[in-house]
Amino acid sequence: MRSPKLLLIGIVFANILAACSNSPTSTSPTTSPNAVTTTKPTPQTVAKTDTKAAQKPENHGKPNQGGQVVEAGAYHLELLMVKEENNIHLDFFLQTGDTHEAIPDAKVTAQVQFPDGSQKSYDLTYDAPNKHYATNLPTNASGEYKIAVLTDIKGEKVNGRFNFKL
């Protein structure tokens, strides 16, 4: 009588050990911590900021401007934020991904969350000689800024999220 109980306990114990010792398998691809992940839902693309992308020379084959970079499908988005005496200047580079050609005819809006939690939207205007979009934030407050840049490129919406601490 003891034998079947011991055998049953042994089988249960062996199954538990086998389940615990198996390494988990995954069907999803693995990515390095520095990988840029973009998604392109229709009709809008939303991409996350890769602050290390600006340091990678392999990103679309051309150097960056030194700001935070988002690679969103076929587009290169880059935001520079410069604290000036009475304001914060934003420069936004909207370019094709492979050739880094400027896209001059987009509608660009920055939705800014300030360090105090308040929010405001700013339209960015195209600076043709410097081939980028720009605006000034009428503040010089220190702290964390969260910025969502919304672009409309001939009906295609491509957005990027950035954050800065000043």
MARPAVEX-402850 format. One line per 2 residues: for each residue x negated, y, z of N, C-alpha, C. Coordinates in Angstrom, 2 decimals. Last residue first. Layout:
N
X Y Z X Y Z X Y Z  ...
//
This chain:
166
-15.97 70.78 -16.97 -16.81 71.99 -17.00 -17.00 72.49 -15.59  -15.36 67.83 -18.58 -15.48 68.46 -17.26 -16.42 69.64 -17.42
-13.01 66.59 -20.95 -14.24 67.31 -20.63 -14.20 67.74 -19.18  -11.62 64.32 -23.30 -11.63 64.94 -21.99 -13.00 65.50 -21.70
-9.33 63.47 -25.97 -10.64 63.86 -25.49 -10.52 64.34 -24.04  -7.74 61.65 -28.51 -7.71 62.12 -27.12 -9.13 62.33 -26.64
-6.30 62.23 -31.73 -7.41 61.81 -30.89 -7.27 62.39 -29.51  -4.32 61.26 -34.58 -4.50 61.94 -33.30 -5.70 61.39 -32.55
-2.79 61.76 -37.55 -3.98 61.14 -36.97 -4.31 61.92 -35.71  -0.22 61.35 -39.80 -0.55 61.85 -38.47 -1.71 61.04 -37.90
0.30 62.44 -43.03 -0.27 61.36 -42.21 -0.71 61.94 -40.87  1.05 64.78 -44.31 2.09 63.87 -43.85 1.59 62.71 -43.00
-1.50 65.95 -44.80 -0.57 65.67 -45.90 0.47 64.62 -45.51  -2.27 65.37 -41.76 -3.03 65.44 -43.02 -2.10 64.99 -44.14
-1.99 66.65 -38.77 -1.09 66.22 -39.83 -1.83 66.46 -41.13  -3.17 65.94 -35.49 -3.39 66.43 -36.86 -2.34 65.86 -37.79
-3.72 66.79 -32.22 -2.74 66.22 -33.13 -2.96 66.81 -34.51  -5.65 66.09 -29.52 -5.65 66.84 -30.77 -4.76 66.09 -31.75
-5.40 66.44 -26.18 -4.92 65.60 -27.26 -4.89 66.47 -28.51  -7.49 66.76 -23.44 -7.05 67.38 -24.69 -6.61 66.30 -25.67
-8.09 67.70 -20.21 -7.66 66.59 -21.05 -7.02 67.20 -22.29  -10.64 68.85 -18.15 -9.68 69.20 -19.19 -9.37 67.94 -19.97
-11.71 69.34 -14.84 -11.49 68.40 -15.93 -10.37 68.88 -16.85  -13.62 72.34 -14.01 -12.82 71.16 -13.71 -12.63 70.30 -14.94
-13.49 75.92 -13.97 -14.24 74.66 -13.91 -13.29 73.53 -13.55  -12.11 78.31 -16.19 -12.01 77.53 -14.96 -12.83 76.24 -15.06
-11.83 80.19 -18.05 -13.20 79.69 -17.86 -13.27 78.88 -16.58  -9.45 80.90 -20.63 -9.80 80.52 -19.26 -11.28 80.18 -19.21
-7.97 80.76 -23.20 -8.20 81.97 -22.39 -8.42 81.64 -20.91  -9.56 78.96 -25.61 -8.68 78.80 -24.46 -8.97 79.98 -23.54
-9.65 79.42 -29.10 -10.19 79.77 -27.79 -9.14 79.52 -26.73  -10.33 77.31 -31.95 -9.46 78.14 -31.13 -10.20 78.47 -29.84
-10.82 75.78 -35.20 -11.28 76.40 -33.95 -10.15 77.15 -33.26  -12.11 73.42 -37.58 -10.97 74.12 -36.98 -11.42 74.67 -35.63
-14.68 73.76 -40.12 -14.04 73.13 -38.97 -12.88 73.98 -38.48  -16.55 75.00 -41.92 -15.88 73.75 -42.23 -15.35 73.01 -41.00
-17.63 77.49 -41.86 -18.23 76.49 -40.98 -17.56 75.12 -41.08  -16.06 78.88 -43.76 -17.52 78.88 -43.87 -18.20 77.80 -43.02
-13.32 78.25 -42.78 -13.85 77.73 -44.04 -15.37 77.76 -44.13  -11.80 77.35 -40.13 -12.92 78.26 -40.37 -13.66 77.73 -41.60
-8.39 76.99 -39.50 -9.55 76.47 -40.24 -10.56 77.58 -40.49  -7.08 77.06 -36.17 -7.17 77.60 -37.53 -8.45 77.10 -38.18
-4.92 75.31 -34.04 -6.30 75.56 -34.45 -6.30 76.04 -35.89  -2.56 76.15 -31.63 -2.79 75.84 -33.04 -4.24 76.20 -33.35
-2.09 74.74 -28.45 -2.79 75.77 -29.23 -2.92 75.28 -30.67  -0.08 74.22 -25.55 -0.47 73.84 -26.91 -1.09 75.02 -27.63
-0.64 73.44 -22.10 -0.29 74.40 -23.13 -0.79 73.88 -24.47  -0.17 72.73 -18.61 -0.37 72.30 -20.00 0.05 73.39 -20.96
-1.62 72.37 -15.31 -0.76 73.04 -16.28 -1.13 72.60 -17.70  -3.59 71.25 -13.72 -2.44 70.42 -14.10 -1.50 71.07 -15.09
-5.88 72.61 -13.30 -4.83 72.81 -12.30 -3.56 72.02 -12.61  -7.42 72.00 -15.60 -7.77 71.41 -14.30 -6.69 71.56 -13.23
-4.98 71.56 -18.29 -6.01 72.29 -17.56 -6.31 71.63 -16.22  -4.41 69.94 -21.19 -4.05 69.89 -19.77 -5.22 70.48 -19.01
-3.48 70.88 -24.42 -4.49 70.96 -23.37 -3.85 70.84 -22.00  -3.21 69.93 -27.60 -2.39 69.96 -26.39 -3.36 69.82 -25.22
-3.90 71.45 -30.58 -4.52 70.89 -29.38 -3.55 71.04 -28.22  -3.22 70.82 -33.97 -2.75 71.38 -32.70 -3.49 70.67 -31.57
-3.43 71.36 -37.41 -4.11 70.84 -36.22 -3.62 71.59 -34.98  -2.78 70.40 -40.61 -2.20 71.17 -39.51 -2.76 70.54 -38.24
-5.27 70.55 -43.23 -4.44 69.85 -42.25 -3.82 70.83 -41.27  -7.11 71.29 -45.23 -5.71 71.65 -45.36 -4.79 70.88 -44.40
-9.82 70.50 -45.15 -9.45 71.89 -44.83 -7.97 72.18 -44.74  -11.87 68.21 -44.10 -10.49 68.21 -44.57 -9.90 69.57 -44.18
-15.27 67.65 -45.04 -14.26 68.37 -44.25 -12.90 68.27 -44.91  -16.78 64.51 -45.37 -16.32 65.72 -46.04 -15.21 66.34 -45.20
-17.99 62.14 -44.56 -17.97 63.29 -43.66 -17.65 64.59 -44.38  -17.80 59.80 -45.89 -18.65 60.83 -46.48 -18.77 62.08 -45.61
-16.21 58.12 -44.20 -17.40 57.63 -44.87 -18.34 58.74 -45.33  -14.06 59.69 -43.00 -14.96 58.83 -42.24 -16.25 58.48 -42.93
-13.49 63.12 -43.48 -13.31 61.76 -43.95 -14.37 60.91 -43.28  -12.88 65.18 -40.55 -13.62 64.79 -41.75 -13.21 63.40 -42.20
-12.67 67.78 -38.50 -11.80 66.76 -39.08 -12.40 66.41 -40.44  -13.88 69.18 -35.66 -14.29 68.74 -36.99 -13.40 67.58 -37.42
-13.27 71.88 -33.69 -12.77 70.55 -34.02 -13.12 70.24 -35.47  -14.24 73.78 -30.97 -14.52 73.51 -32.39 -14.10 72.07 -32.66
-13.15 76.01 -28.56 -13.02 74.66 -29.10 -13.36 74.67 -30.58  -14.32 77.91 -25.86 -14.21 77.82 -27.32 -14.14 76.35 -27.73
-12.97 79.46 -23.17 -13.58 78.20 -23.61 -13.28 78.08 -25.08  -13.78 82.70 -21.80 -12.91 81.70 -22.39 -13.69 80.41 -22.64
-15.62 84.56 -20.94 -14.23 84.74 -20.53 -13.27 83.70 -21.10  -18.18 83.35 -21.68 -18.01 84.26 -20.55 -16.58 84.33 -20.04
-17.62 79.87 -22.50 -18.16 81.19 -22.77 -17.83 82.09 -21.59  -18.11 76.49 -22.97 -17.69 77.49 -21.99 -18.40 78.80 -22.31
-17.08 74.60 -25.63 -18.17 75.44 -25.14 -17.61 76.49 -24.19  -16.54 71.53 -26.98 -15.93 72.48 -26.06 -17.07 73.27 -25.42
-15.89 69.76 -29.90 -16.89 70.41 -29.07 -16.18 71.45 -28.23  -14.76 66.78 -31.32 -14.40 67.98 -30.58 -15.56 68.46 -29.74
-14.03 65.03 -34.25 -15.05 65.41 -33.28 -14.68 66.74 -32.64  -13.09 62.33 -36.21 -12.61 63.47 -35.44 -13.67 63.77 -34.38
-12.93 60.85 -39.25 -13.89 61.17 -38.20 -13.38 62.43 -37.52  -10.85 58.35 -40.81 -11.15 59.72 -40.40 -12.16 59.77 -39.24
-9.71 55.96 -41.43 -10.53 56.58 -42.46 -11.01 57.97 -42.07  -9.46 55.12 -38.13 -9.25 54.61 -39.47 -10.23 55.24 -40.44
-11.00 57.27 -36.33 -9.61 56.84 -36.46 -9.35 56.40 -37.88  -13.34 57.84 -34.03 -13.24 57.31 -35.39 -11.85 56.71 -35.48
-14.11 60.58 -32.16 -13.11 59.54 -32.33 -13.15 59.13 -33.79  -16.53 62.08 -30.04 -16.15 61.56 -31.36 -15.06 60.52 -31.23
-17.60 65.11 -28.59 -16.98 63.80 -28.41 -16.37 63.37 -29.74  -20.46 66.63 -30.25 -19.28 66.61 -29.40 -18.79 65.21 -29.17
-22.48 66.76 -32.10 -22.85 66.75 -30.70 -21.68 66.74 -29.74  -21.90 66.42 -34.72 -22.14 67.79 -34.29 -22.53 67.88 -32.81
-23.66 63.56 -36.14 -22.50 64.25 -35.62 -22.89 65.65 -35.16  -25.11 62.29 -39.19 -25.18 62.76 -37.81 -23.92 63.53 -37.43
-23.80 59.47 -41.03 -24.21 60.87 -40.96 -24.28 61.31 -39.50  -22.76 56.79 -41.16 -23.97 57.17 -41.87 -24.43 58.61 -41.79
-20.65 55.86 -39.64 -20.35 56.45 -40.94 -21.57 57.10 -41.59  -22.71 55.30 -37.16 -21.33 55.73 -37.35 -21.17 56.53 -38.63
-25.35 54.78 -36.71 -24.68 53.95 -37.69 -23.24 54.39 -37.94  -26.35 56.36 -34.66 -26.60 56.79 -36.03 -25.83 55.97 -37.05
-24.67 57.25 -31.81 -24.93 56.11 -32.67 -25.16 56.57 -34.10  -23.86 59.33 -30.29 -25.27 58.98 -30.19 -25.64 57.86 -31.14
-21.19 59.50 -30.61 -21.98 60.62 -31.11 -23.47 60.31 -31.08  -20.26 57.30 -29.22 -20.31 57.24 -30.69 -21.16 58.36 -31.26
-19.93 57.70 -26.58 -21.23 57.20 -26.99 -21.37 57.16 -28.51  -17.31 58.43 -26.34 -18.31 59.46 -26.10 -19.70 59.00 -26.50
-14.67 57.85 -28.01 -15.89 57.09 -27.75 -16.99 58.11 -27.58  -11.21 58.17 -27.37 -12.51 58.79 -27.47 -13.62 57.80 -27.21
-8.78 56.36 -29.27 -9.38 56.78 -28.01 -10.77 57.34 -28.27  -6.20 57.24 -31.58 -7.47 56.59 -31.25 -8.00 57.15 -29.95
-3.41 56.74 -33.48 -3.87 57.26 -32.20 -5.13 56.51 -31.86  -1.68 57.53 -36.35 -2.83 56.85 -35.80 -3.21 57.53 -34.50
1.55 57.00 -37.76 0.67 57.78 -36.90 -0.49 56.93 -36.43  3.81 55.87 -38.91 2.97 56.71 -39.73 1.91 57.45 -38.94
2.04 52.87 -38.38 2.63 53.75 -39.36 3.70 54.57 -38.69  -0.97 52.50 -36.50 0.45 52.25 -36.71 1.01 53.25 -37.71
-3.86 51.75 -36.33 -3.25 52.60 -37.33 -1.79 52.21 -37.51  -6.42 51.97 -33.90 -5.21 51.34 -34.39 -4.58 52.29 -35.38
-9.78 51.28 -33.01 -8.77 52.19 -33.52 -7.57 51.37 -33.95  -12.49 51.18 -30.95 -11.28 50.50 -31.33 -10.28 51.52 -31.82
-15.86 50.87 -30.95 -14.78 51.84 -31.14 -13.58 51.06 -31.64  -17.94 49.41 -28.48 -17.20 49.31 -29.73 -16.10 50.36 -29.76
-19.35 49.25 -26.19 -19.52 50.47 -26.96 -18.71 50.46 -28.25  -18.96 46.72 -25.13 -18.40 47.86 -24.42 -18.48 49.16 -25.20
-18.01 44.61 -27.95 -18.99 45.14 -27.02 -18.39 46.34 -26.31  -15.35 42.28 -28.08 -16.00 43.49 -28.55 -16.99 43.93 -27.50
-13.88 39.27 -29.32 -14.57 40.01 -28.28 -15.22 41.24 -28.89  -10.58 38.50 -30.46 -12.00 38.75 -30.71 -12.61 39.53 -29.55
-8.47 36.07 -28.87 -8.71 37.44 -29.29 -10.19 37.66 -29.50  -8.15 33.61 -27.87 -8.04 33.71 -29.31 -8.29 35.12 -29.80
-10.09 32.09 -25.37 -9.34 33.25 -25.83 -9.29 33.25 -27.33  -10.31 29.96 -22.54 -10.53 30.23 -23.95 -9.65 31.39 -24.35
-12.07 29.46 -19.49 -10.91 29.96 -20.23 -11.27 30.21 -21.68  -13.61 26.36 -18.73 -13.73 27.80 -18.95 -12.55 28.27 -19.77
-12.72 24.01 -16.28 -12.64 24.41 -17.69 -12.78 25.90 -17.80  -12.58 23.62 -13.57 -13.91 23.67 -14.19 -13.86 24.07 -15.65
-9.92 23.54 -12.84 -10.75 24.63 -12.33 -12.08 24.73 -13.05  -9.05 21.21 -14.09 -8.44 22.49 -14.43 -9.30 23.66 -13.99
-10.61 19.30 -12.81 -10.75 19.49 -14.26 -10.17 20.84 -14.68  -9.67 19.49 -10.17 -11.07 19.79 -10.50 -11.25 20.07 -11.98
-7.02 18.68 -10.60 -7.29 20.03 -10.08 -8.72 20.43 -10.40  -7.46 16.07 -11.47 -6.80 17.04 -12.36 -7.06 18.47 -11.91
-8.61 14.96 -9.18 -9.39 15.01 -10.42 -8.79 16.01 -11.40  -6.42 15.15 -7.40 -7.65 15.87 -7.12 -8.51 16.02 -8.39
-4.65 13.37 -8.68 -4.27 14.77 -8.49 -5.51 15.62 -8.26  -6.17 11.01 -8.47 -5.79 11.52 -9.79 -5.43 13.00 -9.70
-6.36 10.72 -5.68 -7.57 10.85 -6.50 -7.27 11.44 -7.87  -3.68 10.36 -5.02 -4.40 11.51 -4.49 -5.65 11.76 -5.31
-3.29 7.89 -6.34 -2.51 9.05 -6.71 -3.19 10.34 -6.23  -5.10 6.26 -4.92 -5.25 6.42 -6.36 -4.51 7.67 -6.84
-3.96 6.39 -2.41 -5.31 6.93 -2.62 -5.56 7.18 -4.10  -1.54 5.10 -2.97 -1.54 6.47 -2.47 -2.90 7.12 -2.70
-2.38 2.53 -3.82 -1.68 3.41 -4.76 -1.66 4.86 -4.29  -3.75 1.68 -1.34 -4.43 1.82 -2.62 -3.68 2.71 -3.60
-1.99 1.20 0.70 -2.85 2.37 0.75 -3.49 2.65 -0.61  -0.80 -1.18 0.00 0.00 0.00 0.00 -0.86 1.26 0.00
//
